[in-house]
Amino acid sequence: MNGKNILVGIILLAIIFSSGLVAGQFVEFRLKDEPVTTSIKTVTITTIVATKTVTSTIATEEGSLTPTELFESVEDSVVSIFVILPDGSAQGSGFVFDNQGHIVTNNHVVEGAISISVTFLDGTSVEAELIGRDVYSDLAVIKVESTSKTLKPISLGNSSALKVGEQVAAIGNPFGLSGSMTLGIVSQLGRSSQIVGGYSLIDLIQIDAAVNPGNSGGPLLNMMSEVVGVNTLILSRSGASEGVGLAIPSNMINRVANSLIETGSYKHPWVGIQGTDVTPGIAEAMNLPEAKGFLIIQVLPGSPAEKAGLRGGDREVSIDGLTLVVGGDVITGVDDIDARQLNELLLYTERYKSPGDMLTFKVFRDGEVQSIDLVLGERPPPG
C-alpha cells in the first residue's frame, strides 16, 4: 500500500429514506434500502487488512444443493422489511427463524421504528412487532402472527465449521429488488469492524458475494440451505458492492436471537479497558521482549478490569510521530490461549464467555509475566 492511509467506507446495508443525513466520499453503509433520498452515515476506519485474491475450484460437499435448488428451498422464508421512522422510512431484509412467527434481521434495520411491516416473496404483507434488539451484535428479532401465513423457518448452520473458500449465497432485497440471490465464497473469518457509535462488531464473516443497500438482515447460506450468517455491512468506496461484505455468524445469531426472544435483550461480556495492539515501536519504548499483545492505555472506572487490578499507562512518549501513553499492562494471553492482538481477546470472550465468568489474563508487568484473575461484567449501553 506504499505506506499511505486508505479510507474505505463501511456500508451498513439498509436503505433509509429521507433521514436527512449526508454521505461522505467514503462512508459506512449498513444494508438498508432508501427509496427517495439515500442517506448514509459516515465513519472512517484506520486499519485496512489487505487480502490476497485467489482463483480456485470450489469443491462441493455431499448433500450440497445447486444454486437453483438452494433458492427454491428458502424463497418462502426470506422477507422484505419496511419500517416507518420518525424522520422517514427504511427497508431491509430478514428470515423466518421459527414456527412462532419470529423473524431475524439487523438492529439497524428496525432501530427507532414507529411501525414495522413484513412482505413475503409471494406478496403477502403483514404487520410485525419488535421483540428485542441488540446494538453490539447488530441483531434484532421481530414477530408476525403465526396464523397469518404458513411459516417455513430456515435452519441455522454451524458458522464455526465454515472454511475460507467455501461457497455461500446471500439472499435479500438489494435496492428493494425482492428475492435476489448472489453467490460467492467465504473470503476470511473472524473479522471486526468499528461502526457508527464507536463500538465494534466482531467475529464477522467476510464474503465476496455481491450485497448492497437493502440486503441488511438477509441470510447468508451455505450450500446445504442452512443460515451461516446475517448480511450486515460492506466495505466500499462507491456505496455499492465491491466484493467485501461482512456478515454476523450464525453461532452468534443462535445465542442472541434466542435471548432476545426470551428476555428482549442480550448480555455481552465486558472487561473495561482501552488500548492498542503492541507495535515494534511500543515494544522498544517499553523494553518488551517482543512486539506482541495488547497494551492497556486506560482502565475504565468501576470496570471489572479496575476491580481485578489491571493497570493503564502512566507516561507519554512519542512513537512513530504519535504521542502515546505507555507503561500499562500488556495482555499476552487469556486462560490457555495466547493473544497477539485485541481482536483475539474479543473473539475468545464473545464466543465462549458470559458476564459473571472468570478469566485469567497473562500480562507483562514490571519485566515479568503475571497472571491476573478477572470476573467479567456486563457490557454497558453505548455512549
Sequence and secondary structure as in RCSB ss.txt:
>XXXX:A:sequence
MNGKNILVGIILLAIIFSSGLVAGQFVEFRLKDEPVTTSIKTVTITTIVATKTVTSTIATEEGSLTPTELFESVE
DSVVSIFVILPDGSAQGSGFVFDNQGHIVTNNHVVEGAISISVTFLDGTSVEAELIGRDVYSDLAVIKVESTSKT
LKPISLGNSSALKVGEQVAAIGNPFGLSGSMTLGIVSQLGRSSQIVGGYSLIDLIQIDAAVNPGNSGGPLLNMMS
EVVGVNTLILSRSGASEGVGLAIPSNMINRVANSLIETGSYKHPWVGIQGTDVTPGIAEAMNLPEAKGFLIIQVL
PGSPAEKAGLRGGDREVSIDGLTLVVGGDVITGVDDIDARQLNELLLYTERYKSPGDMLTFKVFRDGEVQSIDLV
LGERPPPG
>XXXX:A:secstr
 TT     EEEEEEEEES      SS  EEE B SSSB       S               TT   HHHHHHHHT
TTEEEEEEEETTEEEEEEEEE STTSEEEEEHHHHTT SEEEEEETTS EEEEEEEEEETTTTEEEEE  TTSS 
     B  GGG  TT EEEEEE GGG TTEEEEEEEEEEEEEEE TTS EEEEEEEE S   TT TT EEEETTS
 EEEEEEEEEESSSS  S EEEEEHHHHHHHHHHHHHHS    EE  EEEEE  HHHHHHTT SSS SEEEEEE 
TTSHHHHHT     EEEEETTEEEEE S EEEEETTEE SSHHHHHHHHHHH  TT EEEEEEEETTEEEEEEEE
 EE     
